[in-house]
Amino acid sequence: MSASERTAAVVIPARLGSRRFPRKILARETGKYLIQHVWERVVDCPRVSRVVIATDSEEIVEACASFGAEARMTSAEHRSGTDRVAELAENLDEDIIVNVQGDEPYISHTDILALLELFDGSAAGDGERAGTVMATLAAERRDSEGFHDPNVVKAVVSADGRALYFSRAPVPLDPSEEGAGPVDWLQHIGIYAYTREFLLCFAALEPTALERREKLEQLRALENGYTIRIGKARGQHMGIDTEEEYTRFVEEEKRRKEDGPVLEGS
């Protein structure tokens, strides 16, 4: 079976509790729940046969029902959103599972398709890609502020598109004087795709030393010897971690409405 024939499901983990911004998933100052914005961005994506929201809250299930989304309850004991996605994946039939964060309201069809293409070795004439089990995205940036912000995760990538490392530290090292000017770097975008079999394997692995130190679960895959392929993110990305970021998102949505609709995937 070629990758283009594989089926794909998007699973959106949505936890009600959040350390920096409690109940953000149900924030509704735009007239829509935050989780609804995310769901609407992915529900009609080509090559995606199913979109499911994985949650630990009956309140979120009820909110999702109000706008027609499929939502399922998962254990409240999970260590991460990936574990929540893996619980649902056990009962899904799709070959590839895409993990879209419930606080990424500007995720696009373009980005999801870019992820799925990383599994398509036949189109690329690349036998290694045909064996891809995990993939994610990164966006090019040049600003010094984000580069030195530990809340912004940096990716270091090989010439052939394999992840070498992820860090909250400013890596790779800026050869110029610290903070003196622009520096080229890659911001990791927290969307993942896995083969269903690998996702179940990955969720069963114990957290590793680097994962605990950086608080980045993708390092568990690298420390265990697995390859993560990285594609280029093309769309706008605005993850919502704080109330201030949500306020900026609300303001941006107001501007978007005033300017008229934007075509999906642009």
N, C-alpha and C positions, 0 to 999 in steps of 0.2 A: 504493500500500500504506500503510495506516495504521500508526502505531507499535504499536498493539495486535496487529497481524498480523506484526510483525517478530519474527524469532527472535533469541535472545540466548544467548551463551556466557559463562561465567565462566572466566577464566584466572587462576591463582594463581602468581605468580612466587616461586620458593623457591631461594635461593642458600645454599649450605652455609657459605661464609665470611661473617663479619660482624665489623666492626671493633670494636664495643663488646661483643658477646656472640657469640663464635664458636660455630657449630654449634647455634644456638638453635632452628632449625627441627626438629631431632631431639631436643630436650629432652623428657624423658618422665617427669618426677616425678609427674605426675597418673595415670600408667598408660597415657596416650595421647601420641603425638607431638604437638608443638605444631601442626604442619601438619595433623594429623588433626583437631584441634579446629576449625580453620578450615574444612576440607573438609566436615565434618559439618554446619556451620552453613549452608552454601550449597547442598549437593548436591540437596536436594529443593525448592528455591525455585521457586514458580510462575513461568512465563514463561521459565525458564532451561532450555534443552534439553540443555546439555552443560557439564560442569565438568572442566577439565584443569589439571594442575599442570605448570608450566614450570620446569625446573631445569637446573643445570649439573653435577649429581652423580648418579652411578650408585647411590650409597648412598641418596640420597633416593628415587630410582625404586624401589629394592627396598623401602624402608620404606613407600612409598605402596601398593605391590602387596599388602603384608601386611594393609591394611585396605580393599582393593578400589577404590582411587582410580586414575584414569587419569593417568599422568604421562609426559611426553615430555622428552627431552634437547634442550637448546638450547646455543648457543655460549657458551663461557666468556669471550668477549671483549666481551660487552655492557657498555655504560656504566651501564645502569640496568635496573630491573625492567620498565619500559615497553618497552624495546627487546626484552627477552626475550618479553614478551607479543606484541609485533608480529611476531616471528619465527614464532610459532605461528599467529597470525591469518592469515598468508599462505595457510595451508592449511586454514582453517576456512571453513565455508559460512554461518555465522550473520551476521545483519545488524549486530548490536550486540555489542561485546566489553566485558565488565565486568572491570576489573582490581582484584582483591581482594588486598591484601597478605597474605603468608603468616604474618605475625606479628600479625594482628588476630583473636584467637580469639572475640571477642564480636560480630562482625559478624552482622547479622540479616537475615532475609527482608524485613522491613519496610524496611530501608535500601536493599537492592538494588532492591526494587520502587519506592521513592521516586526512585531514579536513573532507572529505565526510564521512569517517568511523565514525566520532563523531556523525553523525546523524543516525547511524545504530544500533538501540537498539536491534533489533531482533538477530543480530549476537553476540552481547555482552551479551545477556540475561539481559539487563538493561533497565527497563521501563523508567527511568529518561532520559537516552540518546535518547530513542525513541521520547521524547518530546523536544529535543534540537532545539532551534531557532537561535542560533548564536554561532559560534566557531572561534577560531584563534589558532595560534601556538606560541611556545616558544622554545628557544634553550638553552641548558646548557652551562654555561661559568664559568671560574674560575679566570679570569684576573682582577686585581685591576683597571687598566686604564679604561676599559669600564664600570666597576661598578660605577666609580665616574664621568663618562661623562654624562652630562645632555642631550646630543643629542641621547644617547642610552637609550631606554625605558626598564625599568625593570618590570617583572611580578611577582606577589605573588599568588601562587596557592594552593588550598586546597588539602588534601590527595586524594580526589576522582576526582580531575581534574577540579575543578571550579575556575574561576578567583576570587580572593579576592580583588586585587587592581593592578593598573598599575601606575607607577611613573617615572619621570625623575630623582628623587632623588635616592641615593644608598639605596635601600630597598630589603629585610629586613636588619636591622642594622647588620653590620659586628661586631661580638663579639670581634674580635682581635683589636689591635691598628690600627687606620685608616692608610691604605696604607702599612701596615707592610708586607703583604704577600697575597697569593691567598685566594679568598673567593668564595664559591659556590653561584651562582645566576642564574636567568633565564632572558635571553634577549627576549623581545617580538618581534616577527616577524610580520610585518604589512600586513598579508594576512588574509582575513576574509571570512567566508561563513555564509549565512543566509537563512532561508526559505524566499521565495519571499514575503509572507504576512508580516513576521516580519520586513523585510527590509523597506517596505513601511511605516509601523508603526513607526519604529525607525527614519526614515528621517523626519517624521512629528513632532517629539518631539523637544522642544526647548532646546538649549544648557544649561547645568547645571553648578552649581558653581564650582565643582571640574574639570569638563571638561575645563572650561575657565581658571582655575588656572594652570592646568597641560598642557593645550593645547593638550589633548588626548580625542578624541571624543568617544572612547569605554567606557569611564567613564560615559557617558550619559546613557548607558544601565544599568550599575551597580547602578547608583543613582536612576533609575526608577524601581529597583527591579527585573530586568531580569537577568537570568543566562547566563554567557559566558563559554562555555567549552573550555579547552585548551589542544591541542595535542602536541606531541613532534616533533619539526622540525628535519629532518634527513639530508637534503641536505646542500650545501654551500649557504651562504647568503651574498650578497654584495649590499646593497641599495646604490644608487647614489644620494647624496645630494649636493655635491660640485664638483668643477672642479678637485680638487686634487683626490677625490675618483674616478672620471671618468678616470683620467690618470692612476691610479692603475688598473682599470678594463681593459683599453686598453692594458696595459703591460701584464696582466694576460691572456688576449685573445691571445696575440702573443705567449706566452709560451704554451698555450693549443694547438694552431695550430702546433707548432713545435713538441709537444709530441704526436700528433695524436688525432683522435676523441675520445670523452668520451661518453659512452652509456647514454642515457637519463634515469633519475631516479636514477643514481648512486650517 
